[in-house]
C-alpha cells in the first residue's frame, strides 16, 4: 500500500516538497479545504498523514507544523517518524471478529468496552485466530507455552476457562471461545 502525505492549505510547502519528491517513499497531495479530507476515512486508506497548521478534530492521523522556519531535514525526519508510528499502530491491532486486540497494550475491546489481558491470554487468542479448525489442547500447550512435558493439560484448560470468564464478565459473551471434542476455536459470528 502506498503511503500518502496530504498537505492541507500549505501550498508553498507542497511546492517545495514536490520539487524533491524523488527522495520520499510516499505520495504527495495538496488539499485546499478540510471537506476534501472526509473521503479519507471512507477510502480505506490506512497509510496516510495530513500535514496541517492547526489541529483538526475530524482527522485521526495528522502532523501539526506551526513553527516556521523549519529545516527541511527536520521536516523529513518528522514525517518519517510519524509514518513509522502510524504503521506500528496499524499493525498492532488484530481483528478477532467480535473484538479488536491491541498487541501493544494487550487490551481487548469492543465499541467502548475494554478488557486488559495477560500476555498468555493474548497469545491464546492470537494462536486461535490463525486456525479455522479447532485447536487441540496439546497444540496450544506446545505453541503458546513452548512444549514442556511437565506441563499438564489442565494448565491450558484453566487459562482458557479464566479467559472465557473474563470475556463473559466484561462483554456478556459466552460464545466467543468455543470448545468441542476436537479442541478450541473462536466463534466467527459477530455479536
Protein Blocks (a to p, Z undefined) as FASTA:
>chain_A
ZZddddehilklmmmmmmmmmmpccdcdddfbfklmmmmmmnopabbcdddfbdcfkbmb
dcddfbdcddfklmmmmmmmmmmmmmmmmmmpccehjaccdfklopacehjbccdddfkl
mmmmmmmmmpmbdcdfklmmmmmnopafklcfklmmmmmmmmmmmmmmmnopaklbccdf
kbccddfbdZZ
